[in-house]
Amino acid sequence: MRNPCWRLDLSDTWKLRVQALYHFHGDMWDALTLNNQLRIRRVKKSEKQSYGELYEKDHGLGWGLEGPLSFVVECVSQTWRESEEMMKRLTICLLLFKRDISGNRLPWFRLGSRGSELRQSSQLPRVADEELDHESMRFPGYRLEIPDFDAFRLFWTTCNQTSWHRSLFVAGNRLLRVQVREGDTVLEDRLIDLMIACEALVLEGEDKKGKNIAHRIGKLQKQQMSHLEKRAIEELELAYRLRNDVVHDGEFSKKNMAQASFPDKFVMFVEQYLRIGLINYIDLMSRGQSKSQIIQYLDGLP
């Protein structure tokens, strides 16, 4: 039996976790720091892999060839669960921060592989400029530009004034999962994930799921013009009918597809409704309202 005094004392050990952000590019030279535990930083040269002839054409591929890689999220904490939660909040907030359609698509990125190590310091490790890869990504799915930096820091602070509801994490995780399906021609899977996210956010086991989702997510759009709110509610009701088509019959019905007109754009609009709904849900949550109170508030709106 080993002498107990040989055991490593982990009471003061901190955990450093790194997660890849594929198809993401920021204009920061080194890193965008959110707090003393969390940042987005440029990838290190040592973290990138080259694959023969691919290297010259597709600089930035690495960590399993899952996509162009130039940036990572990095977090130091005392538990893996704490770092996981902070990194999830950050990546969800990044998607919510950019919710405007541009070039017929929403800004997107894909989360990739994780790396981790144990540390004796609670500080994020210093990274020297010469360690970082400063290559510019040619066609990012998501770009965080210099004018965005202060605005995103404020957005991040505003979204994290209180503990998140469990349902908010569930919905946000589904939104992250949708990004993995970006470019996938199978729209059914994307739509199902989006409707699961909506259901997690605003349902509490009641009947008339489609109408309740449509009404509550529609009201979370906070549209100033009634015709835009009406359109959002109608499209969300259609989205739930299409979801039912897939779940029960394995494919969209011709009747419902005819109403969706351009299916890929329709699914994109549903995702935009979810992103905007999540932002306004967080606003209500930050005022101390529980999920039940938020639902009650939304149901009381005309």
N, C-alpha and C positions, 0 to 999 in steps of 0.2 A: 504494500500500500504506500502511496506517495505521502510524503510529509506535507501536512496541510499548509505549512508556511511557504510551500513552493507555488501555491495557487496565485494566479494573477488577480490583483485587486482591481475590479472594474467599477468601483463605486464612483470614481472621478473620471471615468473614461467617456469620451464623447464619440458620437457616430457621425461620420461624414458620408453623405450619400450624393451621388451624381447621376443625373438622368439626361439622356440625349433628347434634343429638340430637333427633329428632322424637318427640313423645308422651312426653317425659321432663320431669319436674319435680322440683326440689330445694328444700328449705326454706332454703337459704343466701341471705343478703342479696345477696352479690356473687359469691363463688367458693368452691369447695372445692379447696384446693391439696394435691396429693399429694407433690410435690417441687419443686425450683426450676426444673424444666423442664415440668411437666405439671399441668394443673388442669381442672376443670369450672367454667365460669362462666356467668353470665346473659348472654343475648344482648344485643347493643347495639341501641339504637333504630335506628341507621343500617344495621344488618344485616337489618332486617325490612322487608317490603314490604307495602303496603296495596293492596287491589284493590277500590276503590269500595264497593259495598254489602256486600261480604264482610267489610270491616274491622270494622264494628260487631258483627256476629254471631260472627265467628271470629277474634278478636284473637289474634295469635300465628302466623298463617300467614305463611310467608316462604320465601325461597330456593327458589323453584320450586313453591310450593304442594304440597309433599310431605306436609304434616301440621302440626299445631300445634307451633310452635317457640318455646321459652323459654330453652333452654340449649345450649351448645356445648362440645366438648372442644377444648382449646388446648394446643399443644406447641411448644417451641422446642428446636432441636437443630442439629448441624452438617451433618447429611445428611437428605435426604428419607426414606431407608430407616429411619434411626433413629427419626424422628418417627412414621413409619407403624407401626413395631413397637410403640412405647410406647402409641400411641393404640389399637391393636388389643388389646394386653394389657388396657388400662383398660376398654374396652367389653366385652370378654369377661368380665372379673372382675365388672363390674357385673351381668351376667346371672347369674353363678354365685352372687353374694352374695344375690340374691333368687331362691330356688328353690322357695318354698312356694306352693302353689296357693291362690288367694283369689278368691272370687266366680267359681268355675269357669274361672279362667284363670291362667296364669303371668304375672308382671310382664314387660313387654316394652317395647322402644323400637325406633325405626328410624333407622339411620344415613343421613345425607343428604349434601348437597353439601360439597365442600371448598373452602377458600380458602387462599392462602399468600402470603407476602411475605418478602423478604430483610431482615435486620436486622444491625446492628453490635454488638448486645448479646446476651449469653447469658441475660439475665434476661427473664422473662415481662413484657410491657408492663403498666404500671399502667393501670387503667381507673377513671375517676371515676364516682361514683354517678350523677351526672346523665346519663352516657352510657348507662346500663343500663336495660333495660325490667324493671320490677318487677311486671308483671301476673302474677296467679296463673292457672295453667292449670286449667280446670274438670274435665276428664276425662282425666288423664294415664294412659298405659299403665304407666308406671313412676314411682314416687315415692320419693325419697331424703329421709327425714325427719331432723330434728335428732338424735334418739337414734341414728340410723344412722351419723352422721359418724365418730365415733371407732372404731366397730366396723368400718366399711368401710376406714378408714385401716389398721387392724391387719390386716384380711383382705388388702388390697392388698400390704402389706409381706410377709406370710406367703407369698403366692402368687408373689412375685418375689424370693425368696432365691437363686435360681439361674437359669441360662439355660433357656428353654423348649425342649423337644423340638420338632423340626419337625412331627411328627405332632400335637402339641398345638395348634399354630397352625392346621393344616389342619382339625382337628375344631372348634376355636373359630370359625374363619371360616364353617364350615357352620352352626354355631349362630346366628351373626349373620345369615346369609342366611335362615334360617328366620323370623327376626323380620320381614323384609321381606314375607313371605307371611302375616303375621298378618291374620286376617279373610278370607283367601282360602278359598273353599269347595272348592277342589281340594286335597283332603287328600293325594293321591298325591304331589304335589311336595314337600310338607312332610316326609312320611315318608321319601322317598328321600334328601333332604338329611340327615335325622337318622341314617339307617342308614349313609350315607357317612361321617358324622362318627364313628360308633361303629367302623366298619371301620378308619378311619385311626388311631384311638386304640389299638386292641388287636389288630389283625391284622398278621401279617408274611408274607403270601402263602401261608398254609397252606390245606388243604382244610377241609371242614366249617365253612364260614364262619358260617352261621347259629348253629350250636351253640356255636362258640367265642365269637362276639360275645355271645350270651346269657349264657353262663357267666361270662365275664370282666367284662362290664359289670354283671352281677348281683352278682358278688363285690365290685365296686367300690362297691356300695350300702352295704356294711358294716352290714347289718341285724343287729340283736341277736336277732331272732326268725326261726327257720328258715322258718316259713310265709310270711313277707313276702319273704324272699329267693327262695323257690321261686316265688312269684307273679311277681316281677320277671323271673326267668329264663324262665318260661313265656310271659310277655307279650312279651319281647324275641325269643324264638324265633318267635312269631306275627308280630311286626313284620317279621322278615326274610322270612317266607313271603309276607306282603303286598307287601313290596318286590319279591320275585321275580315276583309276579303282574303288577305294573305294568311291570317291565322286559321280561318275556317276552310278556305278553298285552295290555298297555296299560290294564288295569283290575284292580281287586280281584276275586278270585274270590268267588262267593257262599258257598262253604264256609268260607273264612277270614274273610269279613266277618261271618258268623253268630257266630263266636267273639269277634270284636272288640266285639260288641253296640253300644255308642255310639261310632262311629268318631272323632268329633271329640275326645271325652274320652280315648279310647285313645291317639291321637296325642299329646295333651297329656301323658299319663303317660309315654310314651316319651321325650318331650323332658325331662321331669323326671328320668328315669333318667340321661339323658345329662349333665345339669347336675351332678347329684350325683356321677356317675362321674368327670367332669372334675375336680371338687374333690379327690376322693380320689386320683386319678391324680397331680395336682400335689403332693399330700402325699408320695406315694412318690417322685416325681421329686426333690423337695426334699431327700430323704435320700440323694441321689447315685445312685439307681438309673436305669439305662438303660431304654429301652423293652423290650428283650429280657428284662432282669431283672425288670421289672414283670410281663410276661406269664408268665414262669416262676414268679414268686411267686403270681400269681392261679391258674395251673393247678395249683399244689400245694395250694390250699385245698380242703377237703372239700366 
